Amino acid sequence: MTQMVVVFRLIGVDGEATEDRVESLSNNLEPTNEAEIEKKYYLAHTVGQVSGFAVLLNILSKVQNL
């Protein structure tokens, strides 16, 4: 897994920063409308209908090195 690079810029140091300021991060990543909910759970529903879990477990059982 690669590391995430974070860059900080202090406002007012060597001139005023021109980048947009992020005051806070939203932790509300859950879908809010019916279309987003349908999109989020579509693949899980499809995998369940076609015995996809059994296929995934079979594939995982053949993995030698993680």
N, CA, C and O atoms as a Tripos MOL2 file, in Angstrom:
@<TRIPOS>MOLECULE
protein
  264   263    66     0     0
PROTEIN
NO_CHARGES

@<TRIPOS>ATOM
      1 N           0.8480   -1.1630    0.0000 N.3       1 MET1
      2 CA          0.0000    0.0000    0.0000 C.3       1 MET1
      3 C           0.9030    1.2390    0.0000 C.2       1 MET1
      4 O           1.8780    1.3020    0.7500 O.2       1 MET1
      5 N           0.5800    2.2000   -0.8270 N.am      2 THR2
      6 CA          1.3920    3.4120   -0.8950 C.3       2 THR2
      7 C           0.9600    4.3930    0.1820 C.2       2 THR2
      8 O          -0.1750    4.3660    0.6580 O.2       2 THR2
      9 N           1.8800    5.2480    0.5460 N.am      3 GLN3
     10 CA          1.5990    6.2530    1.5590 C.3       3 GLN3
     11 C           0.8450    7.4210    0.9450 C.2       3 GLN3
     12 O           0.9890    7.7020   -0.2450 O.2       3 GLN3
     13 N           0.0490    8.0960    1.7470 N.am      4 MET4
     14 CA         -0.6620    9.2800    1.3070 C.3       4 MET4
     15 C           0.2010   10.4980    1.6280 C.2       4 MET4
     16 O           0.6740   10.6550    2.7530 O.2       4 MET4
     17 N           0.3970   11.3450    0.6400 N.am      5 VAL5
     18 CA          1.1910   12.5470    0.8300 C.3       5 VAL5
     19 C           0.2540   13.6840    1.2270 C.2       5 VAL5
     20 O          -0.7670   13.9080    0.5770 O.2       5 VAL5
     21 N           0.5970   14.3910    2.2820 N.am      6 VAL6
     22 CA         -0.1910   15.5240    2.7510 C.3       6 VAL6
     23 C           0.6940   16.7580    2.7110 C.2       6 VAL6
     24 O           1.8030   16.7470    3.2450 O.2       6 VAL6
     25 N           0.2080   17.8240    2.0790 N.am      7 VAL7
     26 CA          0.9670   19.0590    1.9650 C.3       7 VAL7
     27 C           0.2300   20.1430    2.7390 C.2       7 VAL7
     28 O          -0.9710   20.3410    2.5580 O.2       7 VAL7
     29 N           0.9560   20.8390    3.5970 N.am      8 PHE8
     30 CA          0.3870   21.9230    4.3810 C.3       8 PHE8
     31 C           0.9170   23.2490    3.8570 C.2       8 PHE8
     32 O           2.0840   23.3520    3.4780 O.2       8 PHE8
     33 N           0.0680   24.2500    3.8370 N.am      9 ARG9
     34 CA          0.4870   25.5930    3.4590 C.3       9 ARG9
     35 C          -0.0600   26.5380    4.5020 C.2       9 ARG9
     36 O          -1.2720   26.6090    4.7060 O.2       9 ARG9
     37 N           0.8060   27.2530    5.1540 N.am     10 LEU10
     38 CA          0.3730   28.1980    6.1700 C.3      10 LEU10
     39 C          -0.1100   29.4830    5.5050 C.2      10 LEU10
     40 O           0.5720   30.0510    4.6520 O.2      10 LEU10
     41 N          -1.2650   29.9170    5.8970 N.am     11 ILE11
     42 CA         -1.8140   31.1460    5.3380 C.3      11 ILE11
     43 C          -1.0760   32.3290    5.9270 C.2      11 ILE11
     44 O          -0.8900   32.4110    7.1410 O.2      11 ILE11
     45 N          -0.6590   33.2400    5.0740 N.am     12 GLY12
     46 CA         -0.0100   34.4620    5.5280 C.3      12 GLY12
     47 C           1.5020   34.3800    5.5830 C.2      12 GLY12
     48 O           2.1500   35.3830    5.8840 O.2      12 GLY12
     49 N           2.0840   33.2380    5.3070 N.am     13 VAL13
     50 CA          3.5380   33.1020    5.3030 C.3      13 VAL13
     51 C           4.0260   33.3060    3.8660 C.2      13 VAL13
     52 O           3.5820   32.6100    2.9530 O.2      13 VAL13
     53 N           4.9330   34.2520    3.6680 N.am     14 ASP14
     54 CA          5.4360   34.5850    2.3230 C.3      14 ASP14
     55 C           4.3000   34.9290    1.3630 C.2      14 ASP14
     56 O           4.2980   34.4710    0.2200 O.2      14 ASP14
     57 N           3.3720   35.7000    1.7960 N.am     15 GLY15
     58 CA          2.2500   36.0850    0.9440 C.3      15 GLY15
     59 C           1.0130   35.2770    1.2870 C.2      15 GLY15
     60 O           1.0930   34.2550    1.9690 O.2      15 GLY15
     61 N          -0.0890   35.7240    0.8250 N.am     16 GLU16
     62 CA         -1.3590   35.0690    1.1310 C.3      16 GLU16
     63 C          -1.5470   33.8340    0.2510 C.2      16 GLU16
     64 O          -1.2980   33.8880   -0.9530 O.2      16 GLU16
     65 N          -1.9830   32.7280    0.8420 N.am     17 ALA17
     66 CA         -2.2230   31.4960    0.0890 C.3      17 ALA17
     67 C          -3.4040   31.6900   -0.8450 C.2      17 ALA17
     68 O          -4.3880   32.3360   -0.4850 O.2      17 ALA17
     69 N          -3.3080   31.1330   -2.0410 N.am     18 THR18
     70 CA         -4.3810   31.2750   -3.0160 C.3      18 THR18
     71 C          -5.2350   30.0160   -3.1390 C.2      18 THR18
     72 O          -6.2660   30.0270   -3.8100 O.2      18 THR18
     73 N          -4.8060   28.9250   -2.4890 N.am     19 GLU19
     74 CA         -5.5680   27.6880   -2.5580 C.3      19 GLU19
     75 C          -6.8280   27.7860   -1.7040 C.2      19 GLU19
     76 O          -6.8820   28.5580   -0.7480 O.2      19 GLU19
     77 N          -7.8290   27.0020   -2.0560 N.am     20 ASP20
     78 CA         -9.0410   26.9480   -1.2420 C.3      20 ASP20
     79 C          -8.7050   26.3630    0.1210 C.2      20 ASP20
     80 O          -7.8870   25.4510    0.2390 O.2      20 ASP20
     81 N          -9.3440   26.8980    1.1380 N.am     21 ARG21
     82 CA         -9.1290   26.4050    2.5010 C.3      21 ARG21
     83 C         -10.1570   25.3340    2.8220 C.2      21 ARG21
     84 O         -11.3320   25.4750    2.4850 O.2      21 ARG21
     85 N          -9.7190   24.2730    3.4670 N.am     22 VAL22
     86 CA        -10.6170   23.2290    3.9410 C.3      22 VAL22
     87 C         -10.7410   23.3980    5.4430 C.2      22 VAL22
     88 O          -9.7820   23.1710    6.1810 O.2      22 VAL22
     89 N         -11.8990   23.7880    5.8870 N.am     23 GLU23
     90 CA        -12.1290   24.0310    7.3060 C.3      23 GLU23
     91 C         -12.3800   22.7390    8.0690 C.2      23 GLU23
     92 O         -11.9650   22.6020    9.2190 O.2      23 GLU23
     93 N         -13.0590   21.7910    7.4300 N.am     24 SER24
     94 CA        -13.3370   20.5070    8.0790 C.3      24 SER24
     95 C         -13.5860   19.4600    7.0010 C.2      24 SER24
     96 O         -13.8700   19.7910    5.8500 O.2      24 SER24
     97 N         -13.4780   18.2000    7.3850 N.am     25 LEU25
     98 CA        -13.7330   17.0960    6.4770 C.3      25 LEU25
     99 C         -15.0570   16.4440    6.8530 C.2      25 LEU25
    100 O         -15.3540   16.2460    8.0310 O.2      25 LEU25
    101 N         -15.8300   16.1220    5.8540 N.am     26 SER26
    102 CA        -17.1050   15.4700    6.0970 C.3      26 SER26
    103 C         -16.8780   13.9770    6.2860 C.2      26 SER26
    104 O         -16.1820   13.3500    5.4870 O.2      26 SER26
    105 N         -17.4500   13.4120    7.3210 N.am     27 ASN27
    106 CA        -17.3540   11.9720    7.5070 C.3      27 ASN27
    107 C         -18.6600   11.2870    7.1390 C.2      27 ASN27
    108 O         -18.8460   10.1040    7.4260 O.2      27 ASN27
    109 N         -19.5540   12.0150    6.5130 N.am     28 ASN28
    110 CA        -20.8360   11.4630    6.0900 C.3      28 ASN28
    111 C         -20.7020   10.9460    4.6580 C.2      28 ASN28
    112 O         -21.0350   11.6460    3.7020 O.2      28 ASN28
    113 N         -20.2160    9.7280    4.5230 N.am     29 LEU29
    114 CA        -20.0090    9.1420    3.2030 C.3      29 LEU29
    115 C         -21.1500    8.2160    2.7980 C.2      29 LEU29
    116 O         -21.1130    7.6180    1.7230 O.2      29 LEU29
    117 N         -22.1360    8.0980    3.6330 N.am     30 GLU30
    118 CA        -23.2670    7.2350    3.3220 C.3      30 GLU30
    119 C         -24.1280    7.8820    2.2380 C.2      30 GLU30
    120 O         -24.2880    9.1030    2.2080 O.2      30 GLU30
    121 N         -24.6800    7.0550    1.3480 N.am     31 PRO31
    122 CA        -25.5440    7.5960    0.2880 C.3      31 PRO31
    123 C         -26.7650    8.2900    0.8750 C.2      31 PRO31
    124 O         -27.2910    7.8910    1.9140 O.2      31 PRO31
    125 N         -27.2000    9.3320    0.1860 N.am     32 THR32
    126 CA        -28.3150   10.1150    0.7160 C.3      32 THR32
    127 C         -29.5990    9.9480   -0.0780 C.2      32 THR32
    128 O         -30.6810   10.2040    0.4510 O.2      32 THR32
    129 N         -29.5100    9.5280   -1.3220 N.am     33 ASN33
    130 CA        -30.7480    9.3590   -2.0820 C.3      33 ASN33
    131 C         -30.8690    7.9220   -2.5940 C.2      33 ASN33
    132 O         -29.9180    7.1440   -2.5170 O.2      33 ASN33
    133 N         -32.0230    7.5880   -3.1050 N.am     34 GLU34
    134 CA        -32.3320    6.2130   -3.5070 C.3      34 GLU34
    135 C         -31.3910    5.7040   -4.6020 C.2      34 GLU34
    136 O         -30.9920    4.5390   -4.5700 O.2      34 GLU34
    137 N         -31.0310    6.5440   -5.5590 N.am     35 ALA35
    138 CA        -30.1410    6.1220   -6.6480 C.3      35 ALA35
    139 C         -28.7480    5.7760   -6.1280 C.2      35 ALA35
    140 O         -28.1490    4.7990   -6.5770 O.2      35 ALA35
    141 N         -28.2340    6.5530   -5.2020 N.am     36 GLU36
    142 CA        -26.9160    6.2750   -4.6310 C.3      36 GLU36
    143 C         -26.9300    4.9910   -3.8070 C.2      36 GLU36
    144 O         -25.9750    4.2160   -3.8480 O.2      36 GLU36
    145 N         -28.0020    4.7670   -3.0640 N.am     37 ILE37
    146 CA        -28.1290    3.5400   -2.2700 C.3      37 ILE37
    147 C         -28.1730    2.3270   -3.1890 C.2      37 ILE37
    148 O         -27.5060    1.3240   -2.9340 O.2      37 ILE37
    149 N         -28.9560    2.4180   -4.2520 N.am     38 GLU38
    150 CA        -29.0490    1.3220   -5.2290 C.3      38 GLU38
    151 C         -27.6810    1.0260   -5.8370 C.2      38 GLU38
    152 O         -27.3030   -0.1370   -5.9750 O.2      38 GLU38
    153 N         -26.9560    2.0450   -6.1940 N.am     39 LYS39
    154 CA        -25.6310    1.8760   -6.7850 C.3      39 LYS39
    155 C         -24.6650    1.2230   -5.7960 C.2      39 LYS39
    156 O         -23.8670    0.3690   -6.1810 O.2      39 LYS39
    157 N         -24.7340    1.6180   -4.5320 N.am     40 LYS40
    158 CA        -23.8210    1.1020   -3.5190 C.3      40 LYS40
    159 C         -24.0040   -0.3980   -3.3020 C.2      40 LYS40
    160 O         -23.0210   -1.1290   -3.1830 O.2      40 LYS40
    161 N         -25.2330   -0.8570   -3.2500 N.am     41 TYR41
    162 CA        -25.5070   -2.2440   -2.9040 C.3      41 TYR41
    163 C         -25.7880   -3.1460   -4.1070 C.2      41 TYR41
    164 O         -26.0620   -4.3310   -3.9220 O.2      41 TYR41
    165 N         -25.7280   -2.6240   -5.3220 N.am     42 TYR42
    166 CA        -26.0440   -3.3930   -6.5210 C.3      42 TYR42
    167 C         -25.1280   -4.6050   -6.6820 C.2      42 TYR42
    168 O         -25.6030   -5.7200   -6.8990 O.2      42 TYR42
    169 N         -23.8200   -4.3880   -6.5740 N.am     43 LEU43
    170 CA        -22.8760   -5.4740   -6.7900 C.3      43 LEU43
    171 C         -23.0280   -6.5680   -5.7370 C.2      43 LEU43
    172 O         -22.9960   -7.7520   -6.0710 O.2      43 LEU43
    173 N         -23.1910   -6.1940   -4.4860 N.am     44 ALA44
    174 CA        -23.3680   -7.1920   -3.4270 C.3      44 ALA44
    175 C         -24.6150   -8.0280   -3.6730 C.2      44 ALA44
    176 O         -24.6020   -9.2400   -3.4610 O.2      44 ALA44
    177 N         -25.6740   -7.3990   -4.1120 N.am     45 HIS45
    178 CA        -26.9180   -8.1160   -4.4010 C.3      45 HIS45
    179 C         -26.7040   -9.0890   -5.5590 C.2      45 HIS45
    180 O         -27.1560  -10.2320   -5.4970 O.2      45 HIS45
    181 N         -26.0230   -8.6460   -6.6070 N.am     46 THR46
    182 CA        -25.7700   -9.4850   -7.7790 C.3      46 THR46
    183 C         -24.8850  -10.6680   -7.4270 C.2      46 THR46
    184 O         -25.1610  -11.7940   -7.8410 O.2      46 THR46
    185 N         -23.8320  -10.4260   -6.6740 N.am     47 VAL47
    186 CA        -22.9240  -11.5020   -6.2680 C.3      47 VAL47
    187 C         -23.6940  -12.5500   -5.4660 C.2      47 VAL47
    188 O         -23.4730  -13.7480   -5.6420 O.2      47 VAL47
    189 N         -24.5770  -12.1170   -4.6020 N.am     48 GLY48
    190 CA        -25.3780  -13.0420   -3.8090 C.3      48 GLY48
    191 C         -26.3230  -13.8800   -4.6460 C.2      48 GLY48
    192 O         -26.5750  -15.0380   -4.3140 O.2      48 GLY48
    193 N         -26.8500  -13.3220   -5.7230 N.am     49 GLN49
    194 CA        -27.8060  -14.0410   -6.5710 C.3      49 GLN49
    195 C         -27.1490  -15.1310   -7.4110 C.2      49 GLN49
    196 O         -27.7940  -16.1310   -7.7260 O.2      49 GLN49
    197 N         -25.8910  -14.9620   -7.7750 N.am     50 VAL50
    198 CA        -25.2510  -15.9180   -8.6930 C.3      50 VAL50
    199 C         -24.2000  -16.7730   -8.0000 C.2      50 VAL50
    200 O         -23.2330  -17.1970   -8.6340 O.2      50 VAL50
    201 N         -24.3730  -17.0300   -6.7200 N.am     51 SER51
    202 CA        -23.4310  -17.8430   -5.9300 C.3      51 SER51
    203 C         -22.0200  -17.2830   -5.9880 C.2      51 SER51
    204 O         -21.0440  -18.0330   -5.9690 O.2      51 SER51
    205 N         -21.9200  -15.9940   -6.0580 N.am     52 GLY52
    206 CA        -20.6200  -15.3440   -6.1550 C.3      52 GLY52
    207 C         -19.7540  -15.5230   -4.9250 C.2      52 GLY52
    208 O         -18.5270  -15.5470   -5.0290 O.2      52 GLY52
    209 N         -20.3770  -15.6490   -3.7560 N.am     53 PHE53
    210 CA        -19.5970  -15.8310   -2.5310 C.3      53 PHE53
    211 C         -18.8450  -17.1590   -2.5490 C.2      53 PHE53
    212 O         -17.6920  -17.2300   -2.1260 O.2      53 PHE53
    213 N         -19.4940  -18.1950   -3.0340 N.am     54 ALA54
    214 CA        -18.8360  -19.5020   -3.1310 C.3      54 ALA54
    215 C         -17.6660  -19.4330   -4.0990 C.2      54 ALA54
    216 O         -16.6080  -20.0090   -3.8450 O.2      54 ALA54
    217 N         -17.8570  -18.7320   -5.2020 N.am     55 VAL55
    218 CA        -16.7770  -18.5730   -6.1820 C.3      55 VAL55
    219 C         -15.6170  -17.7900   -5.5760 C.2      55 VAL55
    220 O         -14.4590  -18.1700   -5.7530 O.2      55 VAL55
    221 N         -15.9090  -16.7040   -4.8630 N.am     56 LEU56
    222 CA        -14.8530  -15.9100   -4.2320 C.3      56 LEU56
    223 C         -14.0890  -16.7190   -3.1880 C.2      56 LEU56
    224 O         -12.8620  -16.6400   -3.1220 O.2      56 LEU56
    225 N         -14.7950  -17.4900   -2.3780 N.am     57 LEU57
    226 CA        -14.1290  -18.3260   -1.3790 C.3      57 LEU57
    227 C         -13.2580  -19.3910   -2.0350 C.2      57 LEU57
    228 O         -12.1740  -19.7000   -1.5400 O.2      57 LEU57
    229 N         -13.7240  -19.9470   -3.1380 N.am     58 ASN58
    230 CA        -12.9350  -20.9330   -3.8750 C.3      58 ASN58
    231 C         -11.6490  -20.3110   -4.4000 C.2      58 ASN58
    232 O         -10.5840  -20.9190   -4.3010 O.2      58 ASN58
    233 N         -11.7330  -19.1150   -4.9520 N.am     59 ILE59
    234 CA        -10.5530  -18.4150   -5.4630 C.3      59 ILE59
    235 C          -9.6040  -18.0950   -4.3240 C.2      59 ILE59
    236 O          -8.3970  -18.3010   -4.4530 O.2      59 ILE59
    237 N         -10.1240  -17.5960   -3.2110 N.am     60 LEU60
    238 CA         -9.2800  -17.2500   -2.0770 C.3      60 LEU60
    239 C          -8.5840  -18.4650   -1.4670 C.2      60 LEU60
    240 O          -7.4650  -18.3530   -0.9660 O.2      60 LEU60
    241 N          -9.2340  -19.6130   -1.5080 N.am     61 SER61
    242 CA         -8.6220  -20.8190   -0.9480 C.3      61 SER61
    243 C          -7.4060  -21.2760   -1.7530 C.2      61 SER61
    244 O          -6.5820  -22.0390   -1.2480 O.2      61 SER61
    245 N          -7.2900  -20.8190   -2.9920 N.am     62 LYS62
    246 CA         -6.1770  -21.2060   -3.8520 C.3      62 LYS62
    247 C          -5.0050  -20.2280   -3.7890 C.2      62 LYS62
    248 O          -3.9680  -20.4640   -4.4090 O.2      62 LYS62
    249 N          -5.1600  -19.1410   -3.0510 N.am     63 VAL63
    250 CA         -4.0870  -18.1530   -2.9210 C.3      63 VAL63
    251 C          -3.0080  -18.7250   -2.0390 C.2      63 VAL63
    252 O          -3.2760  -19.1840   -0.9290 O.2      63 VAL63
    253 N          -1.7660  -18.6980   -2.5410 N.am     64 GLN64
    254 CA         -0.6300  -19.2560   -1.8130 C.3      64 GLN64
    255 C           0.0140  -18.2230   -0.8830 C.2      64 GLN64
    256 O           0.2430  -18.4980    0.2940 O.2      64 GLN64
    257 N           0.2990  -17.0480   -1.4130 N.am     65 ASN65
    258 CA          1.0000  -16.0110   -0.6510 C.3      65 ASN65
    259 C           0.1700  -14.7420   -0.5980 C.2      65 ASN65
    260 O          -0.3570  -14.2880   -1.6130 O.2      65 ASN65
    261 N           0.0610  -14.1890    0.5640 N.am     66 LEU66
    262 CA         -0.6470  -12.9160    0.7050 C.3      66 LEU66
    263 C           0.3250  -11.8110    0.9640 C.2      66 LEU66
    264 O          -0.0780  -10.6570    1.1120 O.2      66 LEU66
@<TRIPOS>BOND
     1     1     2 1
     2     2     3 1
     3     3     4 2
     4     3     5 am
     5     5     6 1
     6     6     7 1
     7     7     8 2
     8     7     9 am
     9     9    10 1
    10    10    11 1
    11    11    12 2
    12    11    13 am
    13    13    14 1
    14    14    15 1
    15    15    16 2
    16    15    17 am
    17    17    18 1
    18    18    19 1
    19    19    20 2
    20    19    21 am
    21    21    22 1
    22    22    23 1
    23    23    24 2
    24    23    25 am
    25    25    26 1
    26    26    27 1
    27    27    28 2
    28    27    29 am
    29    29    30 1
    30    30    31 1
    31    31    32 2
    32    31    33 am
    33    33    34 1
    34    34    35 1
    35    35    36 2
    36    35    37 am
    37    37    38 1
    38    38    39 1
    39    39    40 2
    40    39    41 am
    41    41    42 1
    42    42    43 1
    43    43    44 2
    44    43    45 am
    45    45    46 1
    46    46    47 1
    47    47    48 2
    48    47    49 am
    49    49    50 1
    50    50    51 1
    51    51    52 2
    52    51    53 am
    53    53    54 1
    54    54    55 1
    55    55    56 2
    56    55    57 am
    57    57    58 1
    58    58    59 1
    59    59    60 2
    60    59    61 am
    61    61    62 1
    62    62    63 1
    63    63    64 2
    64    63    65 am
    65    65    66 1
    66    66    67 1
    67    67    68 2
    68    67    69 am
    69    69    70 1
    70    70    71 1
    71    71    72 2
    72    71    73 am
    73    73    74 1
    74    74    75 1
    75    75    76 2
    76    75    77 am
    77    77    78 1
    78    78    79 1
    79    79    80 2
    80    79    81 am
    81    81    82 1
    82    82    83 1
    83    83    84 2
    84    83    85 am
    85    85    86 1
    86    86    87 1
    87    87    88 2
    88    87    89 am
    89    89    90 1
    90    90    91 1
    91    91    92 2
    92    91    93 am
    93    93    94 1
    94    94    95 1
    95    95    96 2
    96    95    97 am
    97    97    98 1
    98    98    99 1
    99    99   100 2
   100    99   101 am
   101   101   102 1
   102   102   103 1
   103   103   104 2
   104   103   105 am
   105   105   106 1
   106   106   107 1
   107   107   108 2
   108   107   109 am
   109   109   110 1
   110   110   111 1
   111   111   112 2
   112   111   113 am
   113   113   114 1
   114   114   115 1
   115   115   116 2
   116   115   117 am
   117   117   118 1
   118   118   119 1
   119   119   120 2
   120   119   121 am
   121   121   122 1
   122   122   123 1
   123   123   124 2
   124   123   125 am
   125   125   126 1
   126   126   127 1
   127   127   128 2
   128   127   129 am
   129   129   130 1
   130   130   131 1
   131   131   132 2
   132   131   133 am
   133   133   134 1
   134   134   135 1
   135   135   136 2
   136   135   137 am
   137   137   138 1
   138   138   139 1
   139   139   140 2
   140   139   141 am
   141   141   142 1
   142   142   143 1
   143   143   144 2
   144   143   145 am
   145   145   146 1
   146   146   147 1
   147   147   148 2
   148   147   149 am
   149   149   150 1
   150   150   151 1
   151   151   152 2
   152   151   153 am
   153   153   154 1
   154   154   155 1
   155   155   156 2
   156   155   157 am
   157   157   158 1
   158   158   159 1
   159   159   160 2
   160   159   161 am
   161   161   162 1
   162   162   163 1
   163   163   164 2
   164   163   165 am
   165   165   166 1
   166   166   167 1
   167   167   168 2
   168   167   169 am
   169   169   170 1
   170   170   171 1
   171   171   172 2
   172   171   173 am
   173   173   174 1
   174   174   175 1
   175   175   176 2
   176   175   177 am
   177   177   178 1
   178   178   179 1
   179   179   180 2
   180   179   181 am
   181   181   182 1
   182   182   183 1
   183   183   184 2
   184   183   185 am
   185   185   186 1
   186   186   187 1
   187   187   188 2
   188   187   189 am
   189   189   190 1
   190   190   191 1
   191   191   192 2
   192   191   193 am
   193   193   194 1
   194   194   195 1
   195   195   196 2
   196   195   197 am
   197   197   198 1
   198   198   199 1
   199   199   200 2
   200   199   201 am
   201   201   202 1
   202   202   203 1
   203   203   204 2
   204   203   205 am
   205   205   206 1
   206   206   207 1
   207   207   208 2
   208   207   209 am
   209   209   210 1
   210   210   211 1
   211   211   212 2
   212   211   213 am
   213   213   214 1
   214   214   215 1
   215   215   216 2
   216   215   217 am
   217   217   218 1
   218   218   219 1
   219   219   220 2
   220   219   221 am
   221   221   222 1
   222   222   223 1
   223   223   224 2
   224   223   225 am
   225   225   226 1
   226   226   227 1
   227   227   228 2
   228   227   229 am
   229   229   230 1
   230   230   231 1
   231   231   232 2
   232   231   233 am
   233   233   234 1
   234   234   235 1
   235   235   236 2
   236   235   237 am
   237   237   238 1
   238   238   239 1
   239   239   240 2
   240   239   241 am
   241   241   242 1
   242   242   243 1
   243   243   244 2
   244   243   245 am
   245   245   246 1
   246   246   247 1
   247   247   248 2
   248   247   249 am
   249   249   250 1
   250   250   251 1
   251   251   252 2
   252   251   253 am
   253   253   254 1
   254   254   255 1
   255   255   256 2
   256   255   257 am
   257   257   258 1
   258   258   259 1
   259   259   260 2
   260   259   261 am
   261   261   262 1
   262   262   263 1
   263   263   264 2
@<TRIPOS>SUBSTRUCTURE
     1 MET1         2 RESIDUE 1 A MET
     2 THR2         6 RESIDUE 1 A THR
     3 GLN3        10 RESIDUE 1 A GLN
     4 MET4        14 RESIDUE 1 A MET
     5 VAL5        18 RESIDUE 1 A VAL
     6 VAL6        22 RESIDUE 1 A VAL
     7 VAL7        26 RESIDUE 1 A VAL
     8 PHE8        30 RESIDUE 1 A PHE
     9 ARG9        34 RESIDUE 1 A ARG
    10 LEU10       38 RESIDUE 1 A LEU
    11 ILE11       42 RESIDUE 1 A ILE
    12 GLY12       46 RESIDUE 1 A GLY
    13 VAL13       50 RESIDUE 1 A VAL
    14 ASP14       54 RESIDUE 1 A ASP
    15 GLY15       58 RESIDUE 1 A GLY
    16 GLU16       62 RESIDUE 1 A GLU
    17 ALA17       66 RESIDUE 1 A ALA
    18 THR18       70 RESIDUE 1 A THR
    19 GLU19       74 RESIDUE 1 A GLU
    20 ASP20       78 RESIDUE 1 A ASP
    21 ARG21       82 RESIDUE 1 A ARG
    22 VAL22       86 RESIDUE 1 A VAL
    23 GLU23       90 RESIDUE 1 A GLU
    24 SER24       94 RESIDUE 1 A SER
    25 LEU25       98 RESIDUE 1 A LEU
    26 SER26      102 RESIDUE 1 A SER
    27 ASN27      106 RESIDUE 1 A ASN
    28 ASN28      110 RESIDUE 1 A ASN
    29 LEU29      114 RESIDUE 1 A LEU
    30 GLU30      118 RESIDUE 1 A GLU
    31 PRO31      122 RESIDUE 1 A PRO
    32 THR32      126 RESIDUE 1 A THR
    33 ASN33      130 RESIDUE 1 A ASN
    34 GLU34      134 RESIDUE 1 A GLU
    35 ALA35      138 RESIDUE 1 A ALA
    36 GLU36      142 RESIDUE 1 A GLU
    37 ILE37      146 RESIDUE 1 A ILE
    38 GLU38      150 RESIDUE 1 A GLU
    39 LYS39      154 RESIDUE 1 A LYS
    40 LYS40      158 RESIDUE 1 A LYS
    41 TYR41      162 RESIDUE 1 A TYR
    42 TYR42      166 RESIDUE 1 A TYR
    43 LEU43      170 RESIDUE 1 A LEU
    44 ALA44      174 RESIDUE 1 A ALA
    45 HIS45      178 RESIDUE 1 A HIS
    46 THR46      182 RESIDUE 1 A THR
    47 VAL47      186 RESIDUE 1 A VAL
    48 GLY48      190 RESIDUE 1 A GLY
    49 GLN49      194 RESIDUE 1 A GLN
    50 VAL50      198 RESIDUE 1 A VAL
    51 SER51      202 RESIDUE 1 A SER
    52 GLY52      206 RESIDUE 1 A GLY
    53 PHE53      210 RESIDUE 1 A PHE
    54 ALA54      214 RESIDUE 1 A ALA
    55 VAL55      218 RESIDUE 1 A VAL
    56 LEU56      222 RESIDUE 1 A LEU
    57 LEU57      226 RESIDUE 1 A LEU
    58 ASN58      230 RESIDUE 1 A ASN
    59 ILE59      234 RESIDUE 1 A ILE
    60 LEU60      238 RESIDUE 1 A LEU
    61 SER61      242 RESIDUE 1 A SER
    62 LYS62      246 RESIDUE 1 A LYS
    63 VAL63      250 RESIDUE 1 A VAL
    64 GLN64      254 RESIDUE 1 A GLN
    65 ASN65      258 RESIDUE 1 A ASN
    66 LEU66      262 RESIDUE 1 A LEU
